[in-house]
Amino acid sequence: MASEIEFLGEAPGSHYSGDALLLADEEADDSVSVSGGSSTPTSQLLAGGVGSAGPDTDAVASALQAGDLEADRDDDDDDDDGAANPSSSSQPAATGGTAAATAASPARRPRLASTSLKEALRAEASVSSRSGASAANANAAASSATAGLAPAASSPASNNSASSTASDKPAPQAAHQSDSVVESAEDIPFNWAADEKHIFILSNAGKPIYSRYGSEDRLVTMMGVIQALVSFVQDKNDTLRSIIAGDYRFVFLSKGPIILVAVARTGESEMHLSSQLHIVYNQIISVLTHTQLTSIFEQRRNYDLRRMLAGTEKFFDSLITLVDSDPSFFLTAVRCLPLAPTIRNTIGQTLQQNRPADLLFAMMIAEKQLVTLVRPKKYPLHPSDLLLIFNLVNASTSFSAAESWIPLCLPKFNNRGFLHAHVSYLDADLETDADAPARSGSGRVCLLLITTNKDLFFVLSEFRKQILQSLQATQSMEAIQDALDRENYRIAHVDIAGLRHFIYKSKNTSQFTQPELEAPYTTPEERQRLFRQYQHVHSAIHSTARPLKIYFNNGSKEAMLGWITTNFELYATFGPLVTKSGAIAAVNRLLQWIKHEEDKLFILNAQVF
Amino acid sequence: MAARAPAQRAAPGGAAKICQFKLVLLGESAVGKSSLVLRFVKGQFHEYQESTIGGNFSAFLTQTVCLDDTTVKFEIWDTAGQERYHSLAPMYYRGAQAAIVVYDVTNADTFARAKTWVKELQRQASPNIVIALAGNKADLSVKRVVEYEEAMAYAEDNGLLFMETSAKTAMNVNEIFLAIAKKLPKTDSRGPGGVAAPGGAQSGNVELKPDGAKAAGGKCC
């Protein structure tokens, strides 16, 4: 790959004066992303990688070997599908004996594909969860693991080994079948390797809380492994951040009483996966508050948190899908509905006029784009909180059926208590008294009125009516509908030769803009590939080890340019034939175009009261 | 989608009295509270209704029915059944004149949970509250585990209105709301009270009712 990376001097040109703060300053966000230069000692486990050194790593590695994991993978270059190969050499005892016995067999040479990694680790997990996180010897591992696994191995004896590893050893053809059949969970191997990315959430006690795919109940043993790994490393006053095994990257986040793990072969960086785990964690907080989460586990370490999160799975599913397709999340920025500034001001004033005293935030969201946001001067709304709200609105298809009243915690605003949100669609028929025929599900413009007062529902309901009347009087609703009907702008409007697509984030306002994706990015695969490219450029630029000012990479399918200054971040895609100087000239013209359009594309003047 | 509910509409200007009642729906999650409300208010049924209209959260709807010479306006709180919102429930049933406690006839646990809700209402809600028990999903008769007689006996013991309902087929949906409307004291709400403010019990409620809800208050199996 012909790649050039250059460091340039301080980038020129500031595009915004610093006053246009719509959203919170992004500084606070640093606490979200994992910083590589963190002061806490951390170790990165490179299982099967080029041997990495350091006392901590060694300790862990040797502990892993107690579970018969050898840091030796000379015959493992075909790892890609190794995890999906049931007859691989890592399962020599598949026809007899238990998997645990296999795992403890000193003669075995485990593959370091994730399957064998997990299997080996599970042997250790059983030990750790029984006798604390100590480096037990292999025999202990074997016996405990056998005992621990025996109840799970309920399928016929001839199939013993396969069933006891069912939770993580896939059969090639069983792909997604497993998701639909829950009853006979133990019979059907969960082909977890079939999916590119998994997110697991478990409690510190090792109880499953959430799994992106499959049923958590069947992942109990794997949860045990994760818990053991994390607590083992914690025992050394260290933090387990990630493991690389073959193409898989395991990223861990231990937050108070819960552990979150991402397992991905998407090529995403540790930084991105870790920040996604933070986002998922914040989703939990937004349902429960930090206070409640902590106190639940203080009272009962063994609590099954799924009871408290019942019904919220779709918010997690939606969130995890969004972080894989929506740049908002890695940018920590929101997209605004393009609107003429005068219209936006009118709408903003509507949300402020005669507002109830306890109103905290009022906002309108249309199809994952911010129409406007009104807030008190002293209370900024952090973009990551706003993104959780976007997800809430996006994942609930039927807010348009009625006015809803929602206890909601915004973790960055205050993770200790609930705010209350009045949520309704402005363009859906909620007036059931009226003679108009009932219809629902047609809403596109969502109004959220957020308050600290839990008794304010009826006041806000009245306020909503007033807003609706006022929007109709000023014909703002039509303007919003028009903007939604009009498709997003195209790259042709920008009119710069060779430029295929771009993402521009205004750092002062935490907002970004991008044109529609056009050819060649028309298929889901190509779009996903481009998205990963953007993620890659983003993590190269934000790398803590070696941050870049400008990144330029001329690949075989396209050329990517990334540029970060104090005021903006710009990511641009060109055809593969562009030269570096050509690309830089093009982005300078692009910046002029954005400057020209910025009052439409961004909310430059925060509406505060 | 299903036809519009045949519930009687308010005849404009015709009714002599207008009564406004706050009604709350309680019950385990996934028993069909939202489906009942949507059937009653909008005449709709969605096979795969998302958990609670607003997505696990409480939703507010209104519907007006005519009863003889009275126009009854229901202000309905469809609450979330999830355990984590249990502590918020009093906010909704406090000051409510009526409650529908819903269970799923195909799930015995939800019936047990419904009994707990009834107890809580009898203990903590306004003493005159009219409580109706609804055994929903009655169309799924093959999967039934809670027998009609069992629930009926429980309802009689506790002075509850009782009907088996089906939001899917609209069976007994309007009927149960109408039965509640009939049982409620008809005091014109255009005086004090007005729009039901949370917690504001209506003054008209001192009227004792001949049967049921009130008598059973406090004692229960």
Interface residues (C-beta under 8 A of the other chain):
Chain A: V287 L288 Q292 R307 M308 L309 A310 G311 T312 K314 F315 L392 A395 S396 T397 S398 F399 A401 A402 E403 S404 W405 I406 P407 V423 L430 T432 D433 P437 A438 S440 K454 D455 F457 F458 S461
Chain B: R4 A10 S29 L38 V41 K42 G43 Q44 Q49 E50 S51 T52 I53 G54 G55 N56 F57 S58 A59 F60 L61 T62 Q63 T64 K73 D78 A80 Q82 E83 R84 Y85 L88 M91 V195 A196 A197 P198 G199
